[in-house]
């Protein structure tokens, strides 16, 4: 449990500056498309792992 929590904390610390930079440099329409692509890819990966 502590390993997962630590991983989430470190991931959040690393992702926050990248997210702030992206919010400043990409217009909202591009951000929505990028988020949709990331969510679709991670969902497809989960389906692939479940079926194999």
C-alpha positions in Angstrom: 0.0 0.0 0.0 2.8 2.5 0.9 4.5 1.8 -2.4 1.4 2.6 -4.5 0.8 5.8 -2.4 4.4 6.9 -2.8 4.2 6.2 -6.6 1.1 8.3 -6.9 2.7 11.2 -4.9 5.9 11.1 -7.0 3.9 10.9 -10.2 1.8 13.8 -9.2 4.9 15.9 -8.4 6.4 15.1 -11.8 3.1 15.6 -13.7 2.0 18.9 -12.2 4.6 21.1 -13.8 4.1 19.4 -17.2 0.4 19.9 -16.9 0.8 23.6 -16.0 3.1 24.1 -19.0 0.7 22.3 -21.3 -2.3 24.4 -20.0 -0.3 27.5 -20.7 0.9 26.6 -24.2 -2.0 24.5 -25.8 -5.4 25.9 -26.6 -8.3 24.1 -24.9 -9.5 22.2 -28.0 -6.0 20.6 -28.5 -5.9 19.7 -24.8 -9.3 18.0 -25.0 -8.1 16.0 -28.0 -4.9 15.0 -26.3 -6.7 13.9 -23.1 -9.1 11.9 -25.2 -6.2 10.1 -26.9 -4.4 9.3 -23.7 -7.6 8.0 -22.1 -8.4 5.9 -25.1 -4.9 4.4 -25.3 -4.8 3.5 -21.6 -8.3 1.9 -21.9 -7.2 -0.1 -24.9 -4.1 -1.2 -23.0 -6.3 -2.4 -20.1 -8.6 -4.3 -22.4 -5.6 -5.9 -24.1 -4.1 -6.9 -20.8 -7.5 -8.4 -19.6 -7.8 -10.5 -22.8 -4.3 -11.8 -22.8 
